[in-house]
Amino acid sequence: MIFRTIIFIILLTHFCTIKFYGQAERPKIGLVLSGGAAKGIAHIGVLKVLEQAGIKVDYIGGTSMGSIVGGLYALGYDAAALEKITLYQDWNYLLSDEVSLNSISIEEKKEIKKYFLSLPADGFRIKLPGGLISGQNVSLLLSGLIWPYHNVSDFSELPVPFLCIATDIVEGRQVVLDSGYLPDALRASMAIPTVFTPVEIDGKLLVDGGMVNNFPVKEVKEMGADIIIGVDCGFRAFKKEEINTIYSVIEQSLYILSTEKNENKKELCHILIEPDFKESDAINFSNAKELIRIGEEATMQHFDEIKKLADSLNAVFGVSERADFKPELKTYIDYIEIEGLKNVSRNLVLGKLKISTPDFISLGELNTAISRVFGSQFFESVTYKILTTGKGNILRIRVKEKSNMLYRVGGHYDSNFDASILLNATLRNTLIKGSKLTTDLKLGRNPAFEARYMIPTWFRGNKSGSILLPEWNIGWIPDVELLFSYRDYDIYEYLDGRKTAKFDFNNYSIGLSLRSSVTNTAEVGFGLLNEYTRIKPDISYQPGAAILRNSSLNIFAYFEYDSYNEFVFPNRGLRFLSKVEFIKDIDDRQYSDVLRISSRLNKASPLSDKFTFFTNIYGGYILGDSIPPDYLFYSGGLVINDYKTGVFPFTGLHLFELVNKNAFNIGFDLQYEIFKNHYITLRGNIGKTASIFENLFIPEDIYFGYGISYGIRSFIGPVEFSLMANNMYNKPVTYVNIGYWF
């Protein structure tokens, strides 16, 4: 038995030596992973089977999605780790430039939720972006997964030497990326034209490598591979009858040239694995589990061949262990560098980062800090790398600023105000770095115009400790905002649910305020507002009623908190606003000085994945004898714009139906997501006006309402239909709302 074993080993050694080009050393195995969009997830299934068979890969080359899987595998992530990363990924979020609402300041939340279309401009001319997605979230994920290797600029020095392919979109040529910053290389290789913006590396504008070389077999052989295992998840040319969708036309146009080349490269593979996909698999990232299974099944068809190769090599040359990858939980940062700033100040970035140095920072903390900078809305992309130098660890933040000019469009319809459109022009860094001038023009039955100019007051701290606040704490220092607005809107009086009078409100405001964002979820501020209001009775039960005019000075202070996880149909979070106002009649007319206090609280509490319970509390109290009409409290309606803090929603009533100097109501809603982005909400509330603390339990002074709403979350905002009723009259109230309020 021992003799036979010795003879087998001698013969096997002789076979391997002759078979593999006369080499005395272990033949090198190269793994080539093609592009294929979501189909590239199948590469993970291939890796699972290769590991099961005992194959150790010596070189890896990939394109597009193949570069992502291959690059991470080259670092030491095994198939199980890659599968976990993939299955637990929120692909809708990853393949977008969305950012968590907690990473956006309260003021910016109020802005961006009003518009469904944004277009950058160069000067005053619209400038179309290089792609629908800047790839911010993809870049952030890759930088986090790769951060222990940020210092490695030569990809041959990775645990498994690696390269990937990109396309120079200017010259239409292939670019082999085997050095540089690995997250940038991977991001460039998968930058599908028109979908993702190009990536600039060494002066070249790079896009998806699949356009010129979707299967880099030749390049992996040139790395030194003797045996090629190729996995082709790429494009299969459609037949004439199959080219019947926009997706099939785009895919055939982008990849038909590289497909012809791939056929020749397949012949260079010793083992060729070709998973069998459906047409829709290329865009179905949410089907990751099934795609991995497809990759496993395709590889199992070659399992005997793969196993024999692994066993023969391991028997002769021994079993080679893969390097395990263990990401660092924290890293030490000595100081921060910022690249790419032109018009935006360094202090704005530092104020959003809130990272004190030198100190340790975790990956989660770093990702949150980068998202806060991106959420400032000043940048197209914000990425980072951590480099070790003779001076210590540098956190290098790299930013690409947005165009200074931005045009935005919003649209809205509701049963009260009919259809309206919102046109916006936003100019950043006008006169002062970090400043923002926003102008809104609302067209419709209730026209409005508003202009705001925000001036940052950040200053730069130093590292010597000569100032009281650390450098990142400058976000506490308030910004200055100048405001001018004009609004024209109708208010109705009701009797038993019927309109009995109509008043035309015209309001002009000019003001100055100081705002300080303590965090992205909390803001405090105070300021002065000079208001002129004209109230004209258009339809009145009092013929010849006089036009009311009032000029007032409003001195106010407020605290606002907003941690809702969604703009509409949230399932967790808290919104709170409390405001104190002193209103002085500067015309010395019939109105007394007024102290007005108002608060609103909305809390979303998840009961399960589908059910959310809402608690809604609104209250307002006025001290004063003669109150200007525009400073009374108005109750009624469902979705109310935030611009008027004296307007309280109330289920079952028409908009502005109840008017008084005091108001209080509490309500509870139960929201159920019947299927994705479709919701049923049961609503109920009870309230009281007039003397809130007197005759509290007299039924005639208490009103309540209830209702049901069906809503859809859409790209233009909520689409809702509501049916409601109340205890005041036997007449149902209906309400339709489409789009965000503005």
Secondary structure, 3 states (H helix, E strand, C coil): CHHHHHHHHHHHHHHHHHHCCCCCCCCCEEEEECCCHHHHHHHHHHHHHHHHHCCCCCEEEEECHHHHHHHHHHHCCCHHHHHHHHHCCCHHHHCCCCCCHHHCCHHHHHHHCCCCEEEEEECCEECCCCEEECCHHHHHHHHHHHHHHCCCCEHHHCCCCEEEEEEECCCCEEEEECECCHHHHHHHHCCCCEEECCEEECCEEEEEHHHCCCCCHHHHHHHCCCEEEEECCCCCCCCHHHCCCHHHHHHHHHHHHHHHHHHHHHCCCCEEECCCCCHHHHHCHHHHHHHHHHHHHHHHCCHHHHHHHHHHHHHHHCCCCCCCCCCCCEEEECEEEEECCCCCCHHHHHHHHCCCCCEEEEHHHHHHHHHHHHCCCCEEEEEEEEEEECCEEEEEEEEEECCCEEEEEEEEEECCCEEEEEEEEEEECCCCCCCEEEEEEEEECCCEEEEEEEECCCCCCCCCCCCCCCHHHHHHCCEEEEEEEEEEEEEEEEECCEEEEEEEEEEEEEEEEEEEEEECCEEEEEEEEEEEEEEEEEECCCCCCCCEEEEEEEEEEEEEEECCCCCCCCCCEEEEEEEEEEEEECCCCCCCCEEEEEEEEEEEEECCCCEEEEEEEEEEEEECCCCCHHHCEEECECCCCCCCCCEECECCCCCCCEEECCEEEEEEEEEEEEECCEEEEEEEEEEEECCCCCCCCCHHHEEEEEEEEEEEEECCEEEEEEEEEECCCCCCEEEEEECCCC
